[in-house]
Amino acid sequence: MTDPPYQRIATEIRRRIVTGELSEGQKVPSTRQIIAEWGVAMATATKVLATLKQEGLVTAKPGAGTVVLSPSDRGSTPKAPPRKEHREAELSRERVVKAAIRIADAEGIRALSMRRVASGLGVATMALYRHVTAKEELILEMADLALGEIRLPPDPPSGWRAQLELMARAQWALFRRHPWLAQALSITRPQPLPNLLHHADWATRALSGHGLPSSTIMYAHITIFNHVRGIALNFEAEAESESGTAISADTWLAEHEPILWDLVSGGRFPNFADVASRAPFDYDLDTLFEFGLQRLLDGYAVLLAKSS
């Protein structure tokens, strides 16, 4: 009788750990990577990582995914896990939300489900519903908790521009830490999240007192936030693409660049071809974010000068 798929995959990853192919602190394949490499379902991939954790070979590291433990930390005989009833009694809304954030950070928002969170916490799925009523509510709680990681200073820097730069760069760093967060937030249907309103309060205060109409202040605040969020939407999409294709963005661009040049070399797009051929162009999202932010703020400076 052959071993079930999850055991075969766990055996292979275990071999990589024991032989040093995967070293201490290194990330093991995520559920998405397991799905892509072995062609199994999400439930099987989840069971693989759960097996390795139970064996004391790996651990979930917030913001990094599942990583290899050092030999001294590996348990040769894993401790018996707490009884499910005990784990459920210790559940809290905050623990549920933090567990969901760890899953979304490591595996993407598409991997998130009430069942997946319950599995990670070692409790029955129904136990979660005493703390959150649905996945949609859970995602809102996740977004608010993540936004609360930004601690804007009580004494803002001098000048509206420095204040808006500080806020935008803090948001950009936050979206990088949590690639799923940009998708969880909406511009057309803004969610009533306390920590999101802290950002709105900071931006509107920075722009107030300069003679601008209130509607202009609101549009200016939303425009900057949407600039940050709009570019950050690419983080989760890129992680999903890399998981599905097993190649990085740089490799993908290198493979497709000859196709692009074939399109532009025939003279159909002379202006683009002229600009692109002058010097190498290193496309980088951090540079794109900063370029757009500065151009927006340059425009705001003109707007404020006209209103004074």
N, C-alpha and C positions, 0 to 999 in steps of 0.2 A: 504493500500500500504506500503510495507516494505521499510526501508531506504536502500539506495545504500551501497555497501560493505565499501566504504571509510568512510562513516558516522558512520557505526557501529563500525569500528575499532577505529576511532577518539574518539567515545564515551567511549570506554573501556579504552583507554590511558588517556583520560581526567579524568575518574573516579580514575585511579591510582594516578594522580597528585593531585586531590582535596582531596583524602583520606590520602595523605602523603606516599602512597606506593612508589611513585617516588618523591623524595625530591628535594629541591633547588640545582641546579648544577649537578644533576644526569642525565646521558644520558637516553633519551627515546629510544625505539627500532628504529634502523636504517631501511632504506628501505629494506635492505637484510634480517634483522631479521623479519620485518613485512611480507615479502614474505614467509619466512620459517614458521612462526607461524600461519599465516592465509591462506596461499596458494593462494595469490592474485598475480596479475601482477605488474610489476614495476610501471606502470602509476598509479595504484590504491594506492600503497604504497607511492609514491611521493605526491599524492593528500592528503593523511592522514596527512603527516608532514606539508604540505602547509596550511591545515585547522587549525592545532594547532598553527602554527605561526601567522596566521591571527587573531586568537582569543587572541593572546598575552600570551599564556601559555608557549611557548618554544621559543628558539632562536638558531641559528646556531653559534657554537663556533669553530673558526679555530683550527684544530688539535684535537678536542675533539668530534665533531659531533653535534647533536641536543640535547640541555640540557634544563632542567626545569628552568624557571625564578623564582626569589624570589616573594613572594606574593605582595611586594610593587612595583615590576616592571611590574606586570601583568596588562594589560589594560582591564578593565571591558567593555569598548566600544572601540574597536580597531579604530585607526585612519584610515581614508580613505587613501589607498595607492596612491602614485602619479600616474597621468595619464600615460598610457603606452607610449604615444608620448614623454612625458617629460623624462621618464626613458631611452628611446632609444636615446634621444638627449644627455644624460649624459654618454652614454656608451663610453668606451675606450678599447683599446687592453689590457691594464694592468688589468682593472676591469674584463674583460671576463676571462683572464687567472687565476686571483686570485679566481674567483668564481669556475672555473673548478677544481682548486687545492683543494678547500674546499670540493667539492663533492667527488673527488677521495680519499681524506684523510678519509672521513667519511663513504663512501659507496663502495669504491673500483673502480678500473679502468674500470671494466666491466659495471658499472652503468653509466659511463660517455658517454654522447651523446650531440650533439649540442642542441637537444630539451630539454634535462635535464638541461643544463646550462642556456638556455633561460628561462626556467620555474623558476629556482632559482633567476634569475635577474628580472623576471617579464616583459620580453620583448618578442616580436615575434622572432621565430627561425631565420627568414631571416635577422633580425637586426644584428646577430652575424657575418654574412658573409661580412659585411663591415669592419671587424677587423681581422678575420681569415678566410682563404679560405676553410678549411676542418678540420675534427677531427684530422687527422694526424699532420697537422701543429699546431693545438692547443696543442697536447700532447708534441710536441717538445718545444713549448714556455713554457709550464708548467715545463718541465724538466730543461730548462735553468734558469727559475726564481727560482726554488727550489735549484738548484746547487749554485746560487748566494747567498743563505743564509749563505754559508760558507765564512767567512772572514779570509783568511790566513794572518798571521801577515806580515807587510812589512819587519821586521827584523827577519829572521828565526832563530830558535834555533841552537846552535852549533852542528855540526856533521850531516852526512847524515842520520844516523839511527833515530835520534830524529826528523828530518824533515819528514821522511817518516812515522814514527809513528803518528806524529801530523796530517798529511794529512789523513791517513787511518782511524784513530779514528774519525775525523771530518766527513768523508764520512759515516762511520758506524752509527753515531748518526743521520745523515741526512736521511739515508735510514730507520731508525727506525721511524722518524717523518713522513715520506712519504712512506708508504709500497708499493705503486704502482710504485715508481721511478725506482727501479731496473729493472722492466719489460720494462720500457720505453727506457732504454739505451741498446745499442748493442755493442758487442765486434767485431763481424764479419763485421758489417756495421756501423762504428763509425760516429755519427752525428756531423756536424760542429757547435757546440754550444760554444759560447764565454766563458761561465762560466766553461764548461767542459775543455776547453783548459787552463784555469788558473790552474787547477789541474795537467794537463800534464806538464805545464811549471814548476810548483813547483817540481814535481817528477824528471824531467829530469835535472833540475839545481842541485838538491841534489846529483845526481849520476854522474854528469859531473866533470871533473878535476881529475879523479882517474885512468886514463889510460884505461878505458873500451871502446871498440868499440861502435860506435853510435847505431848499431843494438842491441847490448847487453843492452844498456841503455833503448832503446824503449821496448824491451821484458821485462825487469825488471819492468818498469813502468806499462805496461799492465798487467803483472802477479799479481802485488799487487792490482790493481784496480779490476781485475776479481775475486780475492779472496774475496774482500769486497762485490762486487756486487753478486757473486755467492751464498754466504750464505744469503745475504739479499733478494734474490728471494723467500725465504721461508716465509717472512713476509706477503706478499699479499696472497700467497697460503694458509697459515695457517688461515688468517682472513676469507677467503672464505670457508675453511673447517669448521671452527667453526660456521659460519653463516648457512651452509647447514646441519650440524649435531647437532647444539645446544649444543655441549659439548666441553670442553677445551682440549688442547693438553695433559695436565697432566691426565685428566680423560680418554682420549683415550688410552694413554700409560698404565695406570693402568688396563684397561679392556683387553688390548691385551698382557700384559706381561705374563700371564699364558700360552697363546698360544705359545709365543716365547720359554718359558722354556720347553714346551712339545716337541718342535722341537729339542732343543739342548741336552736334557737329555738322549736321546737314544744312544749317543756315535757317531753319524754321524759327529759332529763338535767338536771334543775334545779340540782343541786349543782355540776356541772361548769360549766354556763352561768353561774352566779352568780360563781364564782371567776374564770373566764376574762374576764368582762365588767368586773371591777373596775378593772383596769389593763392596759396593753399587756404582753404576755409575749414577751420576746425570747429565743427558744430558741437556746442556744449550747452546743456540746459541751464547750468549756473550762470554762464555768460548771457544767455538769452534773458533769464530772469532779471539780472542786474541791468542790462541794456534797456529793457522795457521799463523798469522801475525809474531809471534816471530820466528817460524821455518823458514819462508821465509827470514826474515832479518838475521838470523844466516847463512843461505846459501849465502846471498849477502855478508856478512862479509868475508867469505872464498873466494868468487870470487874477491872481491876488494883486499884482501891480496895477491892473486896470480898475480894481474895486476900491483901491485906497485913495 
